[in-house]
Amino acid sequence: QVQFVESGGGLVQAGGSLSLSCAASGSTFSIATIGWYRQAPGKQRELIAHITSGGSTNYADSLKGRFTISRDNAKNTVYLQMNSLKSEDTAVYYCHIVGFEWTPWGQGTQVIVSS
């Protein structure tokens, strides 16, 4: 079973950037499609970007051109580079295997964007 530890969140001004990291344990990481999710205050958790084992990526329409997901299978780590941040990006960010959302989640990392 893969477990995740997210890091890199913080407080940033609108227009700024942050880089999130997701360190995973477990032998199946390298073959899994990994997603970054976020949960804004009062809203449901949503999938915002994912990357396949082969490196193909997909993003929510609202994020295209601002966020970049990448992975380093040798380090069992997935990254999310976030640029041109907006107040609506304020949320707790999580990573997880896509399609296995019923399995335990990490604690996430808080991102607060001040306007």
N, C-alpha and C positions, 0 to 999 in steps of 0.2 A: 504494500500500500504506500502510495506517495504522500509525503507530508510537505507542507509549504511554509516558508517564513518570508514574509514581505517586509521590505524596508525602503527607506529613501523619501518618505513623505515629509511634509512640513508645511510651514506657512510661507506663501509667496505672493507677490503682488501680481495683479492682472497684467498679462503680457509677458510674464516671466516663464522660466523653465524649471522642470524638475526631472530627475531620472530615478525611476523606481527599479528595484531589484527583487527577484523572487528566487530564493534558494530552495531547492527541492531535494528530498531524500527518497531513495527507492530506485530499484533497478529498471523500472519501466519508464522512467522519465524520458529517455532519449527517443522512445517510439511513440510517445503520446502527443496529441494536439493539446497545447497549453493555451489557456485564455486569461486575459486580464478582465476582471469584472470590477464594477464599482457600485456602491450603494450610497446615494445622496440622502440627506436627512428627509425622512418622511416618504421615501420612495423605495421601490423594490430593487433588489440587486439586479444588475444588467450586465450582459456580456458586451464589452466594448471593442475588443480586439483578440485575435487568436493567431497562433502560428503552428503549422504542422511540423511533424518530425523532419520533413524535408526542407523546411524553411519558407513555405508558402504562407502568405499573410492575408488577413482580412480585417476590415475595420468597420465600425458603425459609421454611417454616412456623416454624422455630425463631427466626426473626429478626423476625417481624411485630410491629410496634409499637415496636421498639427501633431499627431502622435505617431510614434514608430515602435513597433514591437520587434524584438530580436531574441535570439537564444544562443547559448553556448553549451552544447551537450557535454563537452568535456568537464565543464564546471557545474553541470546540473542547475543552470541558472537561466532565467528568462528576464528580460529587461523591458521597460517601457519608458521611452524618452518622450516627454511631454513638453511641447513648446507652445507659445502664444496662449498661455493659460487664461481661462475666463472664470468668472465667479461661479458659473454653472458647472464647472469641473470640480467644485468642492464636494468631496465624498470620501468614504473609506474605500481603498482600492485593495482588491484581492486577486490572487492567481489560483488557478485550479485546472484540473484536467477537464476539457470540454466533453460533456456527455456523462460525466460522473459526479454531477452536482449533489447527489445524495450522500456522498462520502464526506468525512470531516473537513472543515475549512480551517485555514490559518486565521490569525488574529487581524490580518490586514494592516494597512498603513494609511494614516490619515493625511489627506491633502486639503489644505484650506487656501483658497485663493481670495485675496482681499481686493476689493475694487477701489 
